[in-house]
């Protein structure tokens, strides 16, 4: 079987080019899809301002960078489509690094994320803090929670069915 080396070379270049282009298009679409299917996290400062404009309950994910169960919740619970939709519709979601010295404001007082975690009496990680629309009723929940359990907690704290 005699093959034309130029034809083979041209075919190979075309196939590789098409493969590369399709990879680029897939990569280009990915952020759009992911952006619409993620929890819309805000800072504690932003949540306090947003509640004034549109009252909602708030949940704070108190974590540390070394916490394995925290990372597991990020990968499983917080990527569950049912949780994402419910949170984005009914809550303001906040991440709070319990070891960070980042300056924040809470109820009109300057503090750090680390100090706020102490104020919330966080004793382990992850801890989810549920806060009402007036930033008064604070309800901490310690430990890893699966998506279905977490959604049920969200519903119950919101006062829904």
C-alpha positions in Angstrom: 0.0 0.0 0.0 1.6 3.2 -1.1 0.6 6.4 0.8 1.3 9.9 -0.1 3.4 11.3 2.8 2.1 14.9 2.1 -1.5 13.7 2.3 -0.9 11.9 5.6 1.0 14.9 7.0 -1.8 17.3 6.0 -4.5 15.0 7.4 -2.7 14.7 10.7 -2.2 18.5 11.0 -5.9 19.0 10.2 -7.0 16.4 12.8 -4.7 17.8 15.5 -5.9 21.4 14.7 -9.6 20.3 15.0 -8.9 18.5 18.3 -7.1 21.6 19.7 -9.9 24.0 18.6 -12.6 21.8 20.1 -10.6 21.7 23.4 -10.5 25.5 23.4 -14.3 25.7 22.8 -15.0 23.3 25.7 -12.7 25.3 28.0 -14.3 28.5 26.9 -17.8 27.2 27.8 -16.9 25.7 31.2 -16.7 29.0 33.2 -20.1 30.1 32.0 -21.7 26.9 33.1 -19.9 26.8 36.4 -20.6 30.4 37.2 -24.3 29.9 37.0 -24.1 26.7 39.1 -22.1 27.9 42.1 -23.1 29.3 45.4 -22.9 33.1 45.3 -20.6 33.7 48.2 -20.3 37.2 49.7 -18.2 38.7 52.5 -19.8 39.2 56.0 -19.6 42.9 55.3 -21.5 42.5 52.1 -24.1 40.3 53.7 -24.9 42.9 56.3 -25.5 45.5 53.6 -27.5 43.1 51.4 -29.8 42.2 54.3 -30.8 45.9 54.6 -31.9 46.0 51.0 -33.4 42.5 50.7 -33.9 40.7 54.0 -32.7 37.1 53.9 -31.2 34.7 56.4 -27.5 34.2 56.3 -25.3 31.2 56.7 -21.6 31.5 57.5 -19.3 28.6 56.6 -16.5 28.9 59.2 -13.5 26.9 58.0 -9.7 26.7 58.0 -7.4 26.0 55.1 -6.1 22.8 56.6 -9.5 21.3 57.5 -10.2 18.1 55.5 -14.0 18.0 56.3 -14.2 21.7 55.2 -12.7 20.8 51.8 -15.0 17.8 51.5 -18.1 20.1 52.1 -16.7 22.5 49.4 -16.4 19.6 47.0 -19.7 17.8 47.8 -22.3 19.7 49.8 -21.6 23.2 48.3 -21.6 21.9 44.7 -24.9 20.0 45.0 -27.3 21.6 42.5 -30.3 21.4 45.0 -28.2 23.2 47.7 -26.9 25.8 45.3 -30.3 26.7 44.0 -31.9 26.9 47.5 -29.0 28.9 48.9 -28.9 31.4 46.1 -32.6 32.0 46.2 -33.1 32.2 50.0 -29.8 33.0 51.8 -26.7 35.1 51.7 -23.7 32.7 51.9 -20.5 33.8 53.7 -17.2 32.0 54.0 -15.2 32.9 57.1 -11.6 31.7 57.6 -11.3 31.1 61.3 -7.6 31.7 61.3 -7.5 34.9 59.2 -6.5 38.3 60.5 -8.3 40.0 57.7 -10.1 43.1 59.0 -13.9 43.0 58.8 -16.8 44.9 60.3 -19.5 43.1 62.2 -22.5 44.9 63.7 -20.7 48.2 63.4 -17.5 47.0 65.1 -14.1 46.5 63.5 -12.8 43.0 64.1 -11.0 40.1 62.2 -12.3 36.9 60.8 -10.5 35.0 63.5 -12.0 37.1 66.3 -15.5 36.8 64.8 -15.2 33.0 64.8 -14.4 33.3 68.5 -17.4 35.6 69.0 -19.5 32.9 67.3 -18.0 30.4 69.8 -16.7 28.1 67.1 -14.9 25.2 68.6 -14.3 23.0 65.5 -14.4 22.9 61.8 -16.4 23.2 59.7 -19.0 25.1 61.6 -22.1 26.5 59.9 -23.5 29.6 61.6 -27.1 30.4 60.7 -28.0 34.0 61.3 -31.4 35.6 61.0 -32.2 38.7 59.0 -31.5 41.1 61.9 -28.1 39.4 62.7 -29.5 38.5 66.1 -30.4 34.8 66.2 -27.1 32.9 65.8 -27.4 29.1 65.5 -24.1 27.2 65.1 -23.9 23.7 63.6 -20.6 21.8 64.0 -19.3 19.3 61.6 -19.4 18.0 58.1 -23.0 17.8 56.7 -24.1 15.9 53.5 -26.0 17.9 50.9 -29.4 16.5 51.6 -29.0 17.1 55.4 -27.7 20.6 54.7 -30.6 21.5 52.5 -33.0 20.3 55.2 -31.2 22.5 57.8 -31.5 25.5 55.4 -35.2 24.8 55.0 -35.8 24.4 58.7 -33.9 27.6 59.7 -35.7 29.6 57.1 -38.9 28.3 58.6 -40.1 26.6 55.5 -41.3 23.2 54.6 
